[in-house]
């Protein structure tokens, strides 16, 4: 992982993705599910930014908003110098070569009626890359890059294991030589032994192609292995972001501390619920003030009324959205 902090390839500012719910004929009582609600961050050239949080916190919605698979309601997504947020499908097409996604379920994301060759050649045809012969050579190169034999080209997705199908998904994602790869729970459906192989493959491909990666996962151990920096997401917002070592050794936000406490130790299971009290509130009606205050053991009156700002100390890139994180961090160190 090669990190260039001097140059951001992606700048996300105050991004919102709200889904309308109900409302009847005239939508007078329409409510909104706040899947992504004011998210800001930068992705630097050559880095892997991990994105973690409970199911339902908005990670996958954010990924799709970044690629305009869901159109954001507000905010900006600057790829290089261009704001791509909300672009039409036709306007977005030329940027899809640079921004690609690997999905959680490789079987669902691959067309079962097409051979691997057709699947891998399709993005090249859509973007009018090369002729038939050069595309066939490219398919062979892609299969070699992801560790599959050339004979795989004539087979169908159902003829492969889950790990092999994910390799095909990776090959398709890198076919157009993107600059940014978004991995949405890319290994969560795989066996642990296969996960390690796919993660190492992603790291190898990142080095070869000089990719920047947004790696989304609920598995904190996997995220630590993959990431240069980590952003922690809760109920549609980022509550903490820092380099991976700082997140794991000096977590500041109570939610981050709870997530880390939930990592299973040898011989025990340790669900998140055992370390973070209560249920995740509804993104349709999020709590006032700090959204985590309904589950936070350190909450005070201010937390219920005033939303904290995600900000870092002067001279630091470790940003936290918590009114009382200095006191909480000190208490944790003394405990």
NURO-533494 format. One record per residue (C-alpha): residue in three letters; x, y, z. Coordinates in steps of 0.2 Angstrom, whole numbers, padded with zeros to 4 digits, always signed. Layout:
// residues N
AlaXYZ;...
This chain:
// residues 335
Unk+0000+0000+0000;Unk+0008+0016-0006;Unk+0000+0032+0001;Unk+0001+0049-0006;Unk-0006+0061+0006;Unk-0001+0076-0005;Unk-0014+0072-0018;Unk-0032+0067-0016;Unk-0040+0058-0031;Unk-0058+0059-0023;Unk-0065+0073-0012;Unk-0082+0070-0005;Unk-0091+0085+0004;Unk-0107+0085+0013;Unk-0114+0071+0003;Unk-0132+0066+0006;Unk-0143+0052+0000;Unk-0161+0052+0006;Unk-0174+0040+0001;Unk-0192+0045+0001;Unk-0204+0034+0011;Unk-0223+0034+0008;Unk-0233+0050+0008;Unk-0249+0045-0002;Unk-0255+0054-0017;Unk-0249+0071-0013;Unk-0234+0066-0003;Unk-0240+0078+0011;Unk-0234+0066+0025;Unk-0218+0059+0015;Unk-0204+0054+0026;Unk-0186+0051+0022;Unk-0173+0038+0026;Unk-0157+0047+0028;Unk-0145+0033+0022;Unk-0131+0045+0019;Unk-0132+0062+0029;Unk-0118+0074+0027;Unk-0103+0063+0023;Unk-0086+0071+0019;Unk-0069+0063+0017;Unk-0054+0062+0005;Unk-0047+0047-0004;Unk-0028+0049-0008;Unk-0019+0042-0023;Unk-0013+0024-0019;Unk-0021+0022-0002;Unk-0034+0010+0005;Unk-0048+0019+0015;Unk-0057+0006+0026;Unk-0076+0010+0029;Unk-0083+0001+0044;Unk-0099+0001+0054;Unk-0114-0010+0059;Unk-0126-0016+0046;Unk-0138-0002+0041;Unk-0126+0012+0045;Unk-0126+0017+0026;Unk-0109+0010+0020;Unk-0116+0002+0004;Unk-0128+0017+0001;Unk-0113+0028+0002;Unk-0103+0017-0011;Unk-0117+0017-0023;Unk-0119+0036-0021;Unk-0101+0039-0025;Unk-0103+0030-0042;Unk-0120+0038-0045;Unk-0129+0021-0044;Unk-0140+0030-0032;Unk-0141+0049-0036;Unk-0136+0060-0021;Unk-0148+0073-0015;Unk-0135+0085-0010;Unk-0116+0087-0008;Unk-0102+0084-0020;Unk-0090+0070-0026;Unk-0075+0077-0035;Unk-0065+0065-0045;Unk-0049+0074-0049;Unk-0056+0091-0053;Unk-0074+0086-0059;Unk-0089+0085-0048;Unk-0098+0069-0053;Unk-0112+0069-0040;Unk-0129+0067-0048;Unk-0122+0066-0066;Unk-0134+0058-0078;Unk-0130+0040-0084;Unk-0124+0046-0101;Unk-0113+0060-0093;Unk-0106+0047-0080;Unk-0101+0034-0093;Unk-0084+0042-0097;Unk-0080+0042-0078;Unk-0085+0024-0075;Unk-0069+0018-0083;Unk-0060+0026-0068;Unk-0072+0021-0054;Unk-0076+0003-0053;Unk-0085-0008-0040;Unk-0083-0026-0033;Unk-0099-0032-0025;Unk-0102-0044-0011;Unk-0111-0058-0020;Unk-0101-0063-0035;Unk-0114-0075-0041;Unk-0128-0061-0041;Unk-0116-0048-0049;Unk-0111-0060-0064;Unk-0123-0064-0078;Unk-0126-0083-0077;Unk-0131-0084-0095;Unk-0114-0077-0101;Unk-0097-0086-0102;Unk-0083-0078-0093;Unk-0076-0071-0109;Unk-0092-0062-0113;Unk-0093-0055-0095;Unk-0075-0049-0096;Unk-0076-0042-0114;Unk-0092-0033-0111;Unk-0085-0017-0102;Unk-0072-0016-0116;Unk-0086-0016-0129;Unk-0097-0004-0120;Unk-0082+0008-0119;Unk-0076+0004-0137;Unk-0059-0002-0132;Unk-0049-0011-0145;Unk-0055-0023-0158;Unk-0061-0041-0156;Unk-0043-0048-0156;Unk-0036-0036-0144;Unk-0051-0039-0132;Unk-0048-0057-0132;Unk-0030-0054-0128;Unk-0035-0043-0114;Unk-0047-0056-0107;Unk-0032-0068-0106;Unk-0022-0055-0097;Unk-0036-0052-0085;Unk-0038-0071-0081;Unk-0019-0072-0078;Unk-0019-0057-0066;Unk-0033-0065-0055;Unk-0025-0082-0055;Unk-0037-0091-0066;Unk-0033-0102-0081;Unk-0036-0097-0099;Unk-0049-0112-0100;Unk-0060-0102-0088;Unk-0065-0090-0102;Unk-0077-0103-0110;Unk-0086-0108-0094;Unk-0101-0100-0085;Unk-0101-0093-0067;Unk-0110-0108-0060;Unk-0096-0119-0064;Unk-0084-0110-0052;Unk-0083-0109-0033;Unk-0087-0093-0023;Unk-0069-0088-0022;Unk-0066-0091-0041;Unk-0082-0081-0045;Unk-0075-0066-0035;Unk-0059-0067-0045;Unk-0070-0065-0060;Unk-0078-0051-0053;Unk-0061-0043-0049;Unk-0056-0046-0067;Unk-0071-0037-0073;Unk-0069-0022-0062;Unk-0051-0020-0067;Unk-0054-0023-0086;Unk-0054-0004-0090;Unk-0039+0000-0079;Unk-0048+0010-0066;Unk-0040+0022-0054;Unk-0052+0019-0040;Unk-0059+0003-0034;Unk-0074+0002-0022;Unk-0075-0015-0013;Unk-0092-0017-0005;Unk-0091-0032+0007;Unk-0080-0041-0006;Unk-0075-0056+0004;Unk-0089-0057+0017;Unk-0098-0071+0008;Unk-0082-0082+0007;Unk-0074-0095+0018;Unk-0060-0088+0029;Unk-0046-0097+0020;Unk-0053-0090+0003;Unk-0055-0073+0010;Unk-0036-0072+0014;Unk-0032-0077-0004;Unk-0044-0064-0011;Unk-0037-0050+0000;Unk-0019-0054-0005;Unk-0025-0054-0023;Unk-0032-0036-0021;Unk-0016-0030-0012;Unk-0006-0037-0027;Unk-0017-0029-0040;Unk-0017-0013-0030;Unk+0002-0012-0031;Unk+0002-0017-0050;Unk-0011-0005-0055;Unk-0008+0009-0042;Unk-0026+0009-0037;Unk-0034+0019-0024;Unk-0047+0008-0014;Unk-0062+0011-0003;Unk-0064-0005+0006;Unk-0081-0008+0015;Unk-0083-0022+0028;Unk-0090-0026+0045;Unk-0075-0037+0049;Unk-0063-0025+0059;Unk-0049-0038+0058;Unk-0050-0038+0039;Unk-0051-0019+0038;Unk-0035-0017+0048;Unk-0026-0029+0037;Unk-0031-0019+0021;Unk-0032-0001+0026;Unk-0020+0014+0027;Unk-0034+0024+0035;Unk-0051+0020+0042;Unk-0067+0029+0043;Unk-0080+0024+0055;Unk-0098+0026+0050;Unk-0114+0027+0061;Unk-0132+0030+0056;Unk-0127+0039+0039;Unk-0112+0049+0046;Unk-0094+0047+0048;Unk-0090+0049+0067;Unk-0071+0045+0067;Unk-0058+0045+0053;Unk-0039+0042+0056;Unk-0024+0031+0051;Unk-0027+0013+0054;Unk-0015+0011+0068;Unk-0023+0026+0078;Unk-0040+0019+0076;Unk-0035+0002+0083;Unk-0023+0009+0097;Unk-0031+0025+0102;Unk-0050+0025+0097;Unk-0058+0041+0102;Unk-0076+0039+0098;Unk-0087+0029+0110;Unk-0094+0020+0095;Unk-0077+0015+0088;Unk-0072+0009+0105;Unk-0088-0002+0106;Unk-0084-0009+0089;Unk-0067-0014+0093;Unk-0073-0022+0110;Unk-0084-0033+0099;Unk-0070-0041+0090;Unk-0071-0060+0095;Unk-0057-0067+0105;Unk-0050-0084+0104;Unk-0063-0096+0110;Unk-0077-0084+0112;Unk-0090-0075+0102;Unk-0093-0056+0105;Unk-0107-0048+0095;Unk-0108-0029+0094;Unk-0124-0029+0104;Unk-0114-0036+0119;Unk-0103-0020+0119;Unk-0115-0007+0112;Unk-0131-0006+0122;Unk-0148-0004+0113;Unk-0153-0005+0095;Unk-0147+0005+0080;Unk-0160+0019+0079;Unk-0171+0021+0063;Unk-0162+0032+0049;Unk-0180+0038+0045;Unk-0180+0047+0062;Unk-0163+0048+0069;Unk-0160+0055+0087;Unk-0157+0073+0089;Unk-0140+0080+0093;Unk-0127+0067+0093;Unk-0135+0052+0084;Unk-0125+0040+0095;Unk-0131+0047+0112;Unk-0145+0035+0114;Unk-0132+0021+0115;Unk-0118+0030+0123;Unk-0112+0026+0140;Unk-0104+0044+0141;Unk-0118+0054+0136;Unk-0122+0071+0144;Unk-0136+0083+0141;Unk-0126+0093+0128;Unk-0126+0077+0117;Unk-0145+0076+0116;Unk-0146+0094+0109;Unk-0131+0098+0099;Unk-0124+0088+0085;Unk-0105+0086+0086;Unk-0094+0091+0071;Unk-0081+0079+0064;Unk-0065+0088+0067;Unk-0047+0085+0071;Unk-0035+0094+0083;Unk-0023+0106+0075;Unk-0009+0097+0067;Unk-0018+0080+0067;Unk-0028+0071+0054;Unk-0037+0060+0067;Unk-0054+0068+0066;Unk-0068+0063+0079;Unk-0087+0069+0080;Unk-0089+0069+0099;Unk-0090+0083+0111;Unk-0081+0074+0125;Unk-0068+0063+0117;Unk-0053+0070+0126;Unk-0061+0066+0143;Unk-0067+0049+0136;Unk-0050+0045+0129;Unk-0041+0050+0146;Unk-0053+0039+0156;Unk-0050+0024+0144;Unk-0031+0026+0146;Unk-0033+0026+0165;Unk-0044+0011+0166;
